[in-house]
Amino acid sequence: MSSTGSTGILVVSATAGEAAHVPDGLDVVVTGIGKVAAAVAVTHALAKCDPDRLPLVVNIGTAGALHTHHSGLYLPSAVLNHDISSEVLRSLGHPVRDVIEVEDGDGSVLATGDSFISDAEIRDALAARADLVDMEGFAVAFACAQVGARCRLVKHVSDQADDSAMDWPAQVDASARVLGEWLRETL
């Protein structure tokens, strides 16, 4: 695991399984699952870099589809922090950044939260705000924004964010292969 290589690209993934097919020669940081782990790991990795030459951070990983017609690979244009009480905090006079726009996206919206979404009712409520759900994207994008690093989010649908999500461990390698191929073709 390195974050200071010469490629100018830092691939970030929550789990080693999701990064299993990253092409050789790319720097990879495996953050662990959840927003706190992701934010700390990305911040730590970027702190080791020359501030005048920050890498492009590419966050790859699996995501749950919030709409039944969603499948395949997505490059979200926006990511939102879905499990923070933004409205309440704002009403108390505390500004909260809960949406981040991401360059080079495909128009989709990713919702990030620390809850593993496997309930269709919760999925349907999130579907009013987003297309996909994960547990790290917002934290990665937020850490990048704080230090001025460019960020891309690349997510592959592994489940329908309902009871099928409980089969997520068996789906990770198939998603990792698609993500690795995207990296080979794009970077």
N, C-alpha and C positions, 0 to 999 in steps of 0.2 A: 504494500500500500504506500503510495507516494502522492504528494500533491505539488511537487516542485519540478516536475519533468519539463522537457523542452517542447512538448507537443503543443502547448498553449491550450490544452483541453483537460479538464478534470471531470471524469465520469463519477457520478455519485449515485449510490444505490443503497436501499435500506438493508438488504440481505445479500450474503455471498451468493445465494442461489440466483437472485435476480441479475447479478453481475457475472455469472458463470461463463457467458459467451462473449464478453467484451473482448474485442480484438487485442492481441498482444501489442505492446508499445504505448497504450493509453494509460494514463495515471488513473487509479481507481481509489475511491474512499467508500468503504462500507460503513454506514452510519449507525445501524441498529434501527429498530422499529420505533416510530413515533416522532412527534414534532420536536420534543426537547432533544432527543438523541441526534436527530438530523441537524438541528440548528447548531448544536455544540460542535458536532463533527465537521460541518462545513466551515464554520467560523474558525475553528482550530486549523483546518487545512489551508484556508485562505490567509490566515495570519502568518503562515510560513512562506508565503509568496512575496515576491517583489511587488509593492503596492502600485508601481508604475507598469507592471506587466502581469496583471491578474489574468488567470486563465478563463476561458469560457467554461462555465459549469453546466454540464449536461446531466440532469437528473433522470435516470431511467428507472422504470419499475412497473409493477402490476397495478391495476386499478379495477375497481368494481364499476360496472355500467349502471347508470341510474335510469336508463331508458332501455327497453328491451331490444330496440333496433340498433343499439350501439355494440360494435364488436371490432376487433382489430386494433390498429395502432393509431394513437392520437398525439398531437403536439398542441396542448392547450395554449390558448391566447390569454387566458386569465386564470388565476387560482385564488380561491377564497378560503378563509379560515372559518369553517362552518360551526365550530363548537365553542366559540367565544361569545360572550354576552355583549356584543357590540352596541346594540341599541340602548341597553341599560347603562353601560359605561359612558356612552355619549351623553345620555340624559343627565348623568351625574357630573358632566363637565370634563370628561377625560376622552380626548380624541383616541380613536383606535383605527389602526390600519388593518383592515380585514380583507382587502382585495388587492392583488398585484397583477398588473398587466405584464404579459410576457411577449417579447419580440418573436417574430417568425412562427407564430402559432397558426393553427388551422381553424380558429374560430370557436373551438370547444372551450368549455369551462370545467375546471377541476375543483372539487371541494376537498379540503384537507381537514382531518380531525383525528383526535386520538382514539376515537371509538372505531372498533372493527365492525363495519356495517354488514350484518347478515340477516336483517329483518326487513321484509318487504314494505312494511308500513313506514319505517324510518327512511328507507330508500326512496319511497314515493314522495315523502316530504322534502328530501334533499333535491329531488328531480325538478322541483319548481325553481331551483336556483342554479343547477349545474348539470353537466352531462356525465361526469365521472367522479369517483371518490377514491381517495388514497389516504395515507397517514403521514406523509413527509413533504409533499410538493410545496405547500405554502411555506414551511419552515426553511426549505432550501432556497426558495425564491426570496424570502425575507432576509436571510443571512447574506445573500448575494447583493441585494439592494442596499443593505446597510454599509457594505464596504465598496460598493461601486463595481462589482463584478457582473458580467453579462451571464444570463441564465437561460437555458432552454429546458423544457419539461417534455419528456418522451414517455408515454404511458401505453401499456398494452392491456387490453381488457382480459382479465382472468376469470371473471365471474359476473353474475348479475346482481351483486350486492343484496342477495337474499339468502335463503338457506343453502344455495349452491356455493356460497362463499366458504362454507365449512370444508369444501374440497380444495381450497386455495393451495395448500402445500403440494398437492399432486399436479397443479397447473403451472407452477412457477417455472419449471424448466422449459416448457413450450413457449411461454412468454419471453423468457430469457433468450431463447434462440432467435425470436423475431426481433427483439431489442438489439442483440448482437449484430444481426444482419443489417439493421437500420444504421448502426454505427459504422459498419464496414462500408456501406454504400454511400453514406452521407458525409462522413468525416474523412 
